[in-house]
Amino acid sequence: MSQLFCGAGRAEIAFTEAMLPTLGENYTGIHDLPLVQAIVLRGKDSFALLSVGIVIMDCKDELLDVAANELGLPKQQILLHATHTLATPHIRRWQSVKEWMEDPMHKRMAVGEGEAMLYMQRENLMVQAYADAVKAACRLAKENLQPASLGYAEAHAAVTVNRVVETRNGWWQGVNQDGPTDQRVPVLRFNSTSGDPIAILYNCNVAPGCMEFSEVNGGRLISGDLAGASERFVDMAYGGSAVSAYLTGFTGDQWQALRARKDYLTREGEQVVEDLGMAGFALMDVLATRLGEQVVKASDSIQETAAELDPHLDYYCFHYPGQRASTGFGGGEPTRECEYLEDGEQEAEIAVLQLGEIAVLACGVELCYETAERIKSESPFAHTLILEFTTKGGGYLPEELFYDRISFQSRKSRYAKGTAERFAKDALSSLRKAKEKYA
């Protein structure tokens, strides 16, 4: 075993009004700036984990190159995690106006060349803002690298609710207070030799999306949402000396306990949804405070830490049958009629970051409660965290029951029925191999 070293850095993604409005998603303003956190770990080898306040990592390759260059690490030794913050726009880097206009989504919007140039420039500015934040956070983490120790605790925060409901017309997205949810929040605390926290990582089983779909004055506001607000709460609790990072756990059938939308079912099974607009940010802040308070409480409870520790990172790749739903790729309305059609082969990659008796299982797919709980309960590690939106592969990966019910998740999944059950076995096999490799 080697002495563990840890360095941490944070940076805001500097969105500006010059980047707005966006096309399609209609972001017209900025409420608060999302964050990037970089955590560098060194034992026998060096690794890095970056938590990025972004909805989907369509610009992953560019950001990974920036991180690798700044940290001086091979890309395979860096886990780049999108928090799936649903109050940030989908973005990618465009090379030309022609490329932008030929994108299938943009074609449907019939935008002229001059307007297309403006939207393309705005999107490229956003990508650059993320790249700059990744670089800044990595630079700080590298500069702050120091001898450290690692401790673990588990918080309980009432911030999640199941989101699978049966409406009159079929299974859909909603608030299911009777459905299964996991409100445990694993907390990792990296201490300096003085016992003060360097970094606090917490793993919450819901995407930061309290403001998803909500509008203010006819447009959406960019925000770090539940992730950014809770991170700032934890950071402030320690006087800004520690870097906290929201790590998104399993999300496939989970929603935020408070959202910017009043959402309920009538006695007849009709779904009623009302956008609360600006009031939603107050609910988001309440939920973030609820989460942050519990994270700080759990962090402060940690008494035992390990200073002799060698981090390890291993990758495993699997291929599964693909599908597409006859009703289209999600969206639309609930239905009782759907045919699942064969559609080639789909990839799903798993990475296992091993920190002694703690394992971080990183994946790209969105797992549901049953699969996630099986992986955690049968894992050979004392503590197992699930980290979504990180590796190759992506989209919903629901259990067989979701396909039988014709749910939002099964209609939007690119993976055929039965894949979640296979994935659980493969994930557990990967965890066992990783543990045996360094025993």
C-alpha positions in Angstrom: 0.0 0.0 0.0 1.1 3.6 -0.7 0.4 6.9 1.0 -2.8 8.3 -0.6 -2.7 11.7 -2.1 -5.7 13.8 -3.0 -6.1 17.2 -4.7 -9.4 19.0 -5.5 -10.5 22.0 -7.5 -13.8 23.6 -8.5 -14.8 26.1 -11.2 -18.0 27.7 -12.5 -19.1 27.3 -16.1 -19.2 30.9 -17.2 -22.4 31.1 -19.2 -23.2 34.6 -20.4 -26.1 36.3 -22.0 -24.1 36.4 -25.3 -24.8 32.6 -25.5 -28.5 33.0 -25.4 -31.2 32.3 -26.4 -30.8 28.7 -27.5 -32.8 26.9 -30.2 -35.3 24.2 -29.4 -34.8 24.0 -25.7 -35.4 27.8 -25.4 -32.9 28.8 -22.7 -33.3 32.6 -22.5 -31.6 33.4 -19.2 -29.2 32.4 -16.4 -30.3 31.7 -12.8 -27.0 30.4 -11.4 -23.9 28.9 -12.9 -23.3 25.1 -12.9 -20.0 23.8 -11.5 -17.1 21.5 -12.4 -15.2 19.6 -9.7 -11.9 17.8 -10.3 -10.6 15.2 -7.8 -7.1 13.8 -8.4 -6.1 10.7 -6.5 -2.6 9.2 -6.3 -1.3 6.0 -4.7 0.9 3.7 -6.7 -0.8 5.2 -9.8 -2.7 8.4 -10.4 -6.4 8.8 -11.4 -8.9 11.6 -11.7 -12.6 12.0 -11.3 -14.4 15.0 -12.8 -18.0 15.9 -12.0 -19.4 18.2 -14.7 -22.7 20.1 -14.3 -24.0 19.3 -17.7 -27.1 17.4 -19.1 -25.3 15.0 -21.5 -21.6 14.8 -22.4 -22.0 15.3 -26.2 -18.6 17.2 -26.0 -16.9 14.5 -23.9 -13.9 13.9 -26.2 -13.0 17.6 -26.1 -13.4 17.9 -22.4 -11.4 14.7 -21.8 -8.6 16.0 -23.9 -8.5 19.2 -21.9 -8.4 17.3 -18.6 -5.7 14.9 -19.8 -3.5 17.7 -21.0 -3.9 19.7 -17.9 -3.4 16.8 -15.5 -0.7 15.0 -17.5 -2.7 11.7 -17.3 -3.7 9.2 -19.9 -7.4 9.6 -20.8 -8.2 6.1 -19.6 -7.2 7.1 -16.1 -9.8 9.9 -16.0 -13.5 9.4 -15.2 -15.5 12.2 -16.7 -19.0 12.2 -15.2 -21.9 14.2 -16.4 -24.3 15.0 -13.5 -27.2 15.0 -15.9 -28.2 18.5 -14.8 -31.5 18.9 -16.6 -31.4 22.7 -16.4 -28.5 23.0 -18.8 -28.6 22.9 -22.6 -27.6 20.0 -24.8 -24.5 21.2 -26.6 -21.7 20.0 -28.9 -18.9 21.6 -30.9 -19.7 22.4 -34.5 -17.1 22.8 -37.3 -19.3 24.6 -39.9 -22.7 26.1 -40.5 -23.3 23.4 -43.1 -22.7 20.7 -40.5 -25.0 22.5 -38.0 -27.8 22.8 -40.6 -27.6 19.2 -41.7 -28.2 17.9 -38.1 -31.6 16.1 -38.2 -33.0 18.1 -35.3 -32.0 21.5 -36.8 -33.4 20.5 -40.2 -36.9 20.2 -38.7 -36.7 23.8 -37.5 -36.1 25.3 -40.9 -33.5 27.8 -39.8 -31.9 30.1 -42.4 -28.1 30.2 -42.8 -27.6 33.5 -41.1 -29.6 32.5 -38.1 -27.9 29.1 -38.1 -24.5 30.8 -37.9 -25.6 32.7 -34.7 -26.9 29.6 -33.0 -23.8 27.6 -33.9 -21.5 30.3 -32.5 -23.5 30.4 -29.3 -23.3 26.7 -28.8 -19.5 26.7 -29.5 -19.1 29.4 -26.9 -20.9 27.2 -24.4 -18.6 24.3 -25.2 -15.6 26.5 -24.7 -17.0 27.7 -21.3 -17.1 24.0 -20.2 -13.6 23.4 -21.5 -12.3 26.5 -19.6 -14.0 25.3 -16.4 -12.6 21.8 -16.7 -9.1 23.2 -17.3 -9.4 25.5 -14.3 -10.7 22.8 -11.9 -8.0 20.4 -13.0 -5.3 23.0 -12.5 -6.4 23.7 -9.0 -6.7 20.0 -8.2 -3.2 19.3 -9.4 -1.8 22.3 -7.5 -3.6 21.1 -4.3 -2.4 17.5 -4.4 -1.4 16.5 -0.8 -1.2 13.6 1.5 -4.7 12.5 2.4 -6.9 9.9 4.0 -10.3 8.6 3.0 -13.4 8.0 5.2 -16.9 6.8 4.4 -20.3 7.5 5.9 -23.9 7.2 4.7 -26.4 10.0 4.8 -30.2 9.7 4.5 -31.8 12.5 2.6 -35.5 12.6 1.7 -34.9 14.1 -1.7 -36.0 11.3 -4.1 -39.3 9.8 -5.2 -40.3 7.1 -7.7 -41.4 8.5 -11.0 -43.4 5.6 -12.6 -47.1 6.0 -12.5 -50.1 4.3 -14.1 -52.3 6.8 -15.8 -55.7 6.0 -17.4 -54.0 5.6 -20.7 -50.9 3.7 -19.6 -47.7 3.9 -17.6 -45.9 7.2 -17.7 -43.7 9.8 -15.9 -45.1 11.2 -12.7 -44.9 11.2 -8.9 -45.3 7.8 -7.4 -45.1 8.2 -3.6 -45.7 4.4 -3.1 -43.0 3.3 -5.5 -39.5 2.1 -4.4 -36.8 4.7 -3.9 -33.3 4.7 -2.3 -32.8 7.8 -0.2 -29.4 6.6 1.1 -26.6 9.0 0.1 -23.0 7.5 0.4 -20.5 10.2 1.4 -16.7 10.0 0.7 -14.5 12.4 2.6 -10.9 13.0 1.8 -9.0 14.6 4.7 -5.7 16.4 4.8 -3.1 15.4 7.4 -4.6 18.0 9.8 -8.0 16.2 9.6 -9.7 19.0 7.5 -11.7 18.0 4.4 -10.0 18.3 1.0 -13.0 16.9 -0.9 -16.5 15.6 0.0 -18.2 13.4 -2.7 -21.8 12.4 -2.3 -23.8 10.0 -4.4 -27.5 10.9 -4.8 -29.9 8.6 -6.7 -31.6 11.2 -8.8 -30.6 13.5 -11.7 -30.4 17.2 -10.7 -33.6 18.3 -12.5 -36.0 20.2 -10.2 -36.4 22.8 -12.9 -36.8 20.3 -15.8 -39.4 21.5 -18.3 -40.2 24.6 -16.2 -40.3 28.1 -17.8 -40.0 31.7 -16.5 -41.5 34.4 -18.7 -41.7 32.1 -21.7 -38.2 30.7 -21.5 -36.0 28.4 -19.5 -33.2 29.5 -17.1 -29.8 27.8 -16.9 -29.0 26.5 -13.5 -26.8 24.0 -11.7 -30.1 22.9 -10.1 -30.0 20.4 -7.2 -26.4 19.6 -7.8 -25.1 23.1 -7.8 -27.2 24.4 -5.0 -26.3 21.5 -2.7 -22.6 21.7 -3.6 -22.6 25.4 -2.6 -24.4 24.6 0.7 -21.7 21.9 1.6 -18.9 24.2 0.4 -20.1 27.0 2.6 -20.5 24.7 5.6 -16.7 24.2 5.5 -15.9 27.8 4.8 -15.0 27.1 1.1 -11.9 25.2 2.1 -13.3 21.8 0.8 -14.5 20.9 -2.6 -17.8 19.1 -2.6 -19.1 17.2 -5.7 -22.6 15.8 -6.5 -22.2 12.3 -8.1 -25.4 11.1 -9.8 -26.4 7.6 -8.9 -29.2 5.5 -10.5 -31.9 7.7 -12.1 -34.0 5.5 -14.4 -37.1 5.5 -12.3 -36.3 8.3 -9.8 -37.3 11.9 -9.6 -36.7 14.8 -7.3 -39.0 14.9 -4.3 -39.7 18.6 -5.0 -40.0 19.9 -8.6 -41.1 23.1 -10.3 -44.2 21.3 -11.5 -47.4 20.4 -9.6 -48.0 16.8 -10.8 -50.7 14.5 -9.6 -53.3 11.9 -10.8 -57.1 12.5 -10.4 -59.3 9.7 -9.1 -60.0 8.8 -12.7 -56.3 8.4 -13.5 -56.0 11.6 -15.5 -52.6 13.3 -15.0 -52.6 17.0 -14.1 -49.4 19.0 -14.5 -48.9 22.7 -13.6 -45.7 24.6 -14.2 -44.8 26.6 -11.1 -42.2 28.8 -12.9 -40.0 30.9 -10.7 -41.4 29.4 -7.5 -39.7 26.2 -8.6 -36.3 27.7 -7.7 -37.4 28.1 -4.1 -38.4 24.4 -4.0 -35.1 23.5 -5.5 -33.3 25.5 -2.8 -35.3 23.7 -0.1 -34.4 20.3 -1.5 -30.7 21.3 -1.9 -30.6 22.5 1.7 -32.2 19.3 2.8 -29.6 17.2 1.0 -26.6 19.4 1.9 -27.5 19.4 5.6 -27.5 15.6 5.6 -24.3 15.4 3.7 -22.5 17.7 6.1 -23.9 15.7 9.1 -22.7 12.4 7.6 -19.3 14.0 6.7 -18.8 15.2 10.3 -19.6 11.7 11.6 -16.6 10.1 10.0 -14.0 9.2 12.5 -12.0 6.4 10.9 -10.0 7.1 7.7 -7.5 5.2 5.7 -4.2 6.9 4.6 -2.5 3.9 3.1 -4.5 3.3 -0.1 -3.8 2.5 -3.8 -6.7 3.5 -6.1 -7.3 1.2 -9.1 -9.4 1.7 -12.2 -10.5 -1.0 -14.6 -12.9 -1.1 -17.6 -15.2 -3.9 -18.8 -17.2 -3.7 -22.0 -20.4 -5.7 -22.9 -22.7 -5.9 -25.9 -26.4 -6.5 -25.8 -29.3 -6.8 -28.3 -30.7 -3.5 -29.3 -34.3 -2.4 -29.9 -36.6 0.4 -31.0 -40.2 1.0 -30.0 -42.8 1.1 -32.7 -44.3 4.2 -31.0 -41.1 6.2 -31.4 -38.2 7.1 -29.2 -40.0 8.0 -26.0 -41.9 11.3 -25.8 -45.5 11.5 -26.9 -48.2 10.2 -24.6 -48.7 7.1 -22.5 -50.1 4.1 -24.4 -51.2 0.5 -23.9 -50.0 -0.5 -27.4 -46.4 -0.9 -28.5 -44.2 -3.3 -30.4 -40.5 -3.6 -29.6 -38.5 -4.1 -32.8 -35.0 -5.6 -33.1 -32.4 -2.9 -33.8 -28.8 -4.2 -34.0 -26.3 -4.4 -31.1 -25.7 -1.9 -28.3 -22.6 -1.3 -26.2 -22.5 -0.8 -22.5 -19.2 -0.1 -20.7 -18.5 -0.4 -17.0 -15.6 1.1 -15.1 -14.7 0.1 -11.5 -12.8 2.7 -9.4 -11.6 0.7 -6.4 -10.7 2.6 -3.2 -9.9 -0.1 -0.7 -13.3 -1.5 0.4 -15.2 1.2 -1.5 -16.1 0.6 -5.2 -17.4 3.2 -7.6 -19.2 1.4 -10.4 -19.4 3.8 -13.3 -21.7 3.2 -16.3 -23.4 5.2 -19.1 -26.8 3.6 -18.8 -29.7 4.8 -16.6 -30.5 2.0 -14.1 -33.8 1.5 -12.2 -34.2 0.6 -8.6 -34.3 -3.2 -8.8 -31.1 -3.5 -10.8 -29.2 -0.9 -8.8 -30.2 -2.5 -5.5 -29.2 -5.9 -6.7 -25.8 -4.7 -7.7 -25.3 -2.9 -4.4 -26.5 -5.7 -2.2 -24.5 -8.5 -3.9 -21.3 -6.5 -4.5 -18.2 -8.0 -3.0 -17.2 -4.6 -1.7 -18.2 -3.2 1.7 -19.6 -0.1 0.0 -20.6 0.3 -3.7 -21.6 3.6 -5.3 -23.2 3.7 -8.8 -22.1 6.6 -11.0 -24.2 7.0 -14.2 -23.5 9.1 -17.3 -19.8 8.3 -17.3 -18.8 5.5 -19.6 -19.7 4.3 -23.1 -23.4 3.4 -23.8 -26.4 5.3 -22.6 -30.1 5.7 -22.2 -32.6 3.9 -20.1 -32.0 0.3 -19.0 -35.2 -0.9 -17.3 -36.2 -4.3 -16.0 -38.5 -6.7 -17.9 -41.6 -5.4 -16.1 -41.2 -2.0 -17.7 -41.4 -3.6 -21.1 -44.5 -5.5 -20.2 -46.2 -2.4 -18.9 -45.1 -0.3 -22.0 -43.5 2.4 -19.9 -41.8 5.7 -20.8 -38.4 4.0 -20.0 -39.0 0.9 -22.2 -40.2 2.9 -25.1 -37.1 5.1 -24.9 -34.6 2.4 -24.3 -32.2 1.3 -27.0 -31.6 -2.0 -25.2 -33.9 -5.1 -25.7 -36.0 -6.6 -22.9 -33.9 -8.7 -20.5 -30.8 -6.6 -20.8 -31.0 -5.0 -17.4 -31.0 -8.5 -15.8 -27.9 -9.4 -17.9 -26.3 -6.1 -17.0 -26.7 -6.8 -13.3 -24.9 -10.1 -13.6 -22.1 -8.5 -15.8 -21.7 -5.6 -13.3 -21.3 -8.0 -10.4 -18.9 -10.1 -12.3 -16.9 -7.0 -13.1 -16.8 -6.0 -9.4 -15.6 -9.5 -8.4 -12.9 -9.4 -11.0 -11.7 -6.0 -10.0 -11.5 -7.0 -6.3 -9.7 -10.3 -7.0 -7.2 -8.6 -9.3 -5.8 -6.5 -6.5 -6.4 -8.9 -3.5 
